[in-house]
Amino acid sequence: MSWHGLWRNLAAAVALVAASFTPAAAISQSTPSSRQILIMVKHPLDHYRVGGAYGGSYGDDVTRSARARLARRIAQRNGLTLVEDWPMPMIGVDCFVMAVPAGRETAAALEQVGHDADVAWAEPVELYSAKGAAPHNDPLYAAEPAAGQWHLADLHQMASGRGTRVAVIDSGIDAGHPDLSGQLLVNRNFVNGQSLIAEQHGTAVAGIIAAKADNRLGIAGVAPGARLLGLRACWQEGRSSGASTECDTLSLAKALYFAVENRADVINLSLAGPDAKLLRELLSVAYARGVTVVGAFDPKLPGGGFPANVPGVIAVSDAALGGSHGEVYVAPGRDVPTTQPGGRWFLVNGSSFAAAHVSGLVALTRERRRAAPLMLVSQRHGGGAIDACATLMRVARGCDCACPAAKFAKADYR
C-alpha cells in the first residue's frame, strides 16, 4: 500500500473513532438524568490510603488510560456512551456514568449491562426532591418556633455548635447573606452543567442550622457556632417563590463522598426520593466514621423515602404529621423564619426545615461530647416530638437548663 493510501485509511479511522464518541460535556448537559445510568466497577482497596490519596500506581497515566479503555469497552459492548468517569476508592469502586441512546429503554440497558463480567453493579440516575412546602413570602416575624418550643437561648448557654462541621447537601447557598457570611468553610458545586448560584432551599436550610446570633440581623441559627460545608447537589427549577428543588443520584453521591472525606460531623439531607445502592454504600462509610446523618421524612414514599428509610438515619418530620409515623422525630417546621438569597429573610414550612433543626441540635451535642452516641430525648422511644433541652443536658453534664424536660403536653407543635 502506498503512503498516500496509508494516510487516507488512517484519516478515515480517526474520523470513525471521533464520530463514535460525543464529548462528555455535551452529553452531560443535553442528556436528561432519566437516560443516564451509573456503572460500578470494582478496583482493589489497597490502592487507596487513609486521607484520600492514591497509593501505588492507581492514579498514574498508564492506569488512568487502562481505566478509560475499560470504560470504552463496557460502553461499546452494551451500546452506551461514556459521559463521565468518577473514581470512588473509599468504597472500592470506579463509577462510570453512561448515556442510553434514544429509542432504547433505560431499564433494558440496565438489565444488559448488569450481566457484564466487568461490572459490579449498575443503577439508574434517580431524581430526589427537597421536602419543603412553598413559602408564604410574608414579612419576617420576630419569633422563631425554636425560641419557644426548644428554648433556644437556654440551649446556647450550654453550646453553640463550636468546632463542629455540618454538611448541607442541598441547592446553592447564599454565602454572602449577612446572616451566613463567614459561616461556610466551603461552598462547592456538584451539579453537572450548571454554575454555583444562590438558591432558596439550600439558603433556607443553612440559615436554620447556623445563622449568626447576636448580630442585630434576622435570626439565630440552632447552632450558630457550627461551620457549614455548603455542597450544592440540587438545583432549583425556576426562580419563583414556590419553585421545586431537584437532585439526582450522581450529584448526591459526589456531595456525600466529599462530606465524608472532609470530616463532616453531621450530614443534613433535607430531601427524599427512591432508594439507591450507591448512596446507601456511602452512608455506610459515613456511619463507620462516626458521622450523624439527618434526613427529611416524606409520608408519600415507602418508609418515608431515601434517606429517611435507611437504618441509622435520623428521620424527621414537621408537626403536620403529628409524629404518628413510627420511628420519626418531630421538630419545628411550620412558619419558620430563615435566610433567603439576596440578603433577605422569609417564612418556610416542611420536613426539610424540621430536619435542619435536628442537624443543628446534633451539632450542639457534638460540641459538648464528640464521642458520645447521639440519643435524642423524645415523646416516645425512637420518635415523636423532641425535647431539645433534655437531649443536650444528657451530654452537657453539670449544666443547668431552664426549660422543663419531657413535658410534651405543654409543647405547641401545631
N, C-alpha and C positions, 0 to 999 in steps of 0.2 A: 504493500500500500504506500502511496506517495505521501510526503509530508503534508501536502495540501489536503489530501483525503483524511489523514490522521487528525489534523486540526479541525476539519469540518465535523468529524464524528465526535471529537471531544467537546466542541462547542454545542452540538446537539444534546450530548449527555448532560452538560451543565445546565442547559435550558430546561431539560426534562426534570432534573432534580429541583431547580428553582421553582418550577411550576407546581411541584408536588407539595411544597411547604408554604403555608401562609405565615407571615410574620406574627410572632406571639402577641405583640402589642395590638395588632389589628384584630386578631381573634378575640382577645380578652375584652375589647371594647364593643365588638359587634355581635359576638355570640352570647345569647342570653344564658343565665345560670342554669336554666332548665335543660340546656343542651350541652352542659359540661359535666364530666364525671371525674372523680378522684380515684387514682390507681396507686395503690401502695405496694412497694417492692422492698423486701427486707434487705438490710445490709448488716454486717457484723457489728455488734455493740461495742467491741473493743477498739473500734476506730474513734470512739468519742471519749474525751476526757472531761472530768468534772470541771465546771467553769465555762463550758460552752465551746471549747476549742476542739479541733480535729486532731487526731493523732495519726502516726504512720503516714501513709501517702493518700489518705482518703480525699483530701482537698487539692491534690496536685493536678496539673494539667492533664496528665495521662489518665488519671482516674476519672476526672470530670468528663473527658472525652469518651471513656468507656460507658459512663452512665448515660451520656447523651445518645450513644449508639444503641444502648439497651432500650431507651425510651422510644427511639425511632422504630426499632424492630417491633416492639409491642404495638405501637400505633399502626404500623404497616400491616401486621398480621391481623389486626382487628378492625381495620378500616376506619381509624380515628385520626385526628390531627392533634399533634402535641402543641399545647398552649404555654405551659409553664412547668418548670422543674423546681421543686422545693424540698431540700433535704431536711429531715427531722431526726437526727441521730439520737435525740433524747428519748424517743420511743422506738428506735431501732428500724426506721423505715425511711425510704425516699418517697415523696408524694409527687406523682406526675398528674398534672391537670390536662385532660384531653377533651376535645370537642367532638360531638357526634354530628356527622354530616346531615344536612337537610334531607328529609324524606325517610329517615331511619328512626325507629323508636328508640328512645334512650334506654328503656327497660331491656330491649333486645340486645343493645350494645353492652350493657352491664352484664347480662347473662353470659354473653360470649367471652368477654374479657375476664370474667371471674374464673373461667376454666383454663386460662393461660398459665402455663407452668411457671412463668417468671413473676406472676402476680400473687401477692399475699392476700389482698382483698381489694374490692372496688366498691364504691358507693356513689350515689348521686350528689351533686351540689344542691343542698336543700336551702330553703329560704326561712328566715326567722323574723318575727315581728316584735318590736318593742311594745311592752304591755301598758302603755299609758292611755288614758281616755283623753279626748280632745279637751284642751284647756278652756277655761271660762273667759280668759282675757280681761277679767275685771281688774280694777286698780288693786295694788298690793295692800292686804290687810296687815295691821301691825302685829297680830298674834300668829305664831306658828303652832300647829297642833301639838308638836312635841314639847313645846314650852309648858303646856298644862298637863298633857297626858303623860309625858315622860319626865317632867320636872327637870328640863334640860339644864337650867342654871345650876341646880344641885349636882347633876352629873359632872358638870365642868369644874366643880370644886375638887373632884377626885381625879379626873382625867380629861384630856383634850384630844387624845389620839397621837400625841407627840411621838415621833420615832417610828410610826407605822406607815406602810405603803398600801394604798388601796388602788387596785387596777380597775378602772371604769371602762369596760368593754362595751362600747355604745356608739352612737353617732358623734359627730365632731363637737368638741368642747371649746367654748369661747375663753381661751386662756387669758385674754386681755380684759375680761369683765372685772370691774372694780372689786367685786366680792370674791373673785377667784385669782386675781393677779398674784403670782408667787406661790400658788398652791399646787401647781403641776410640776413634777420633776421632768416629765417628758410629755409630748403631745404628738403622737405618731399616727400615720395613716396606713391602713392595711386593705383598703378598698381598691381593687384594680381599676385603672382607667379613670380615676377621679382624684381631684386635688383635695387637700385637707381644708375644710371650711368649718365655721362655727354653725352648729345646728341646735334645734330646740331641745330634743330629748336628752342628748348627752350633756348639754349645758345644765339642764334642769336637775338631772341625777347628780352631777358633780356638785352643784350648789347645796343640795340637801345633805350630802355627805360631808363636805369640807369647806363651805363658805366661811370667810373670815369673820371672827367675832370681835365686838368692841371697836369697830372701825367707823361707827356712826353712819353706816350704809346698809340698806337691805336687810339681810337675815343673818343668823348664826347657824352654821352647819352643825350636825350632830357631833362631828369630830373635827373641829377647826384646826387642830394641831397636826392632823394627818397630812400626808402628801400624796398626790394622785399620780398614777400612771394613766394618762389620757390615751386610750387606744381605740382609734376610730375603725371599727369593723362593720359599722352600719351606716346607712345613708338615708337622708330624708327625701321622701317622694313629694316634690313640690315645695313651695315656700309659704303656703297658707298656715294659719294657726292650728288647723286640725289635720295637717299633713301626716301621713303614716311614716313609720320608720322601719326599714327592712335591713336584713343582713343575709349572708349566705355562709355555707359550711366553711369554705376556704378562708374567707376573711376572719371568721370567728376562730378558726384553728390557728391562724397566724398570730392573732392577738393573744390567744391563750398561751401559745408557746412562748411569746415574748414576755408575758406576765410571769410565768413560772421561771424562765431564765433570769429575769431581773428581780427575783426575790420579793414578789408581792406577798404581803401578809394576808390580804383579803382580795378576792376577785368578785366584783359585782357584775351580774348578768341580768339586767332588767329587761328580759326578753323571754320569748317562749316559741317553740316550734317542734318539728319532728325530731326523733331520735337519730343519732349518728355515731357510728362506732369510733370514728376518728376523734370526735370531740370527747367521747367517754374515755378513750385512751389517755388523752391529755389531762382530763380531770383526775384520772387515777394517779398520774405523775404528780399533779398538784397536791393531792391528799398526802402522798408519800413524803412530800417535802414540807408538810405542816401548813399548807395554805387553806384558809377557810373560804368556801365558795357559797355565795348567796344568789338565789335566783327568784324570778317572779313566777307566781303560780297562775295558770290560765285554766279556769274551770271548764272551758270548752274543749280542751285537749286531754287525751288519756293520761291520767296521773298528773295532770297539770302541765304536761308538755315538757320538753327539754329546756332547761336543765333541772327543773323542779322535780322531775320523776327519777333523777339519778340518786341512788343511795349516798348519803353523806352531804348532799347539797341542802342548805337551809332554804326551804320553800316558804315564800312569804306572799301574803295577800293583803289587800287593804280591807277595811272594815265592811265593805259592801257585801262580802261573802259571809260575814258573821263568824268566821273561823270554824265552819262546820265541815270542812273537808279533811278529816283525818289529821295526819301529821303536817299541818300547815299552820305557820305562825301568822299572827295578825299584828300589823304595825300601822301607824298613822299614814294615810294615803288619800285623804279627802280634803279638798280645798287647801292644799299645801302651797304657801308662797315660796318661790325659789327663783333662781337666776335664769335670765333669758338672754340670748345673743343680742349684742348691741348695747350692753350696759344697762339693761332693763330687768324688771322682775315681773313675774306673772303667777297665776294660780294653776296648779296641776292636780290631776286625780288619777288613781290607778295603782295596780300592784307593782308597777315599775318603781314608783316613788316610795311605796311601803318597803320594798326590798332595799332601796337606798338608805332608808332609816336604819335598817338592821345592819347593813355594812358599816355604817358609822358607829353603831353601838359595838360591833365586834372590834373595830379599831380602838375604841376606848378600853375594852377589856384587854386587848393585846398590849396596850401601853403598860397596864398595871402588872400583868403577869404573862409574859410572852409564851412561856412553855405550857401554860395551863390549858387543858382541853376546854373548849367552849361548852358551857351548859347554860342555856337560856332558861330563865325563870319565867314560867308562863301559866296561863289559866288552867291548863291540863298538861299531863306528861306528853311532850313531843309536839305540842301545838297550842293554838288559841292565842289570846291576847298576851303580849309580852309585858312583863314588869321590868322595865329598863333599869330602874334603880336597884332592885333586888339582884338583878343579873350582875351589875357592876360591883355591888357590895360583896358578892361571893368571891371575887378576885382581889378586891381592894380591902383586905383585912385591916381592921383597926380604924377604918374610916367611918364617919357618920354620914347619914343621908336623911334629909328632912322629909322625903316622901315616904308614905306608908307602903310596905311590901305586901304584895299579893292581895290587895283589897280591890278586886276587879269589879265588884258590884258598884263601886263609885266612879269607875272609869267611864268616860263617854267616848265610844269608838264609832259613833254614827257617821 
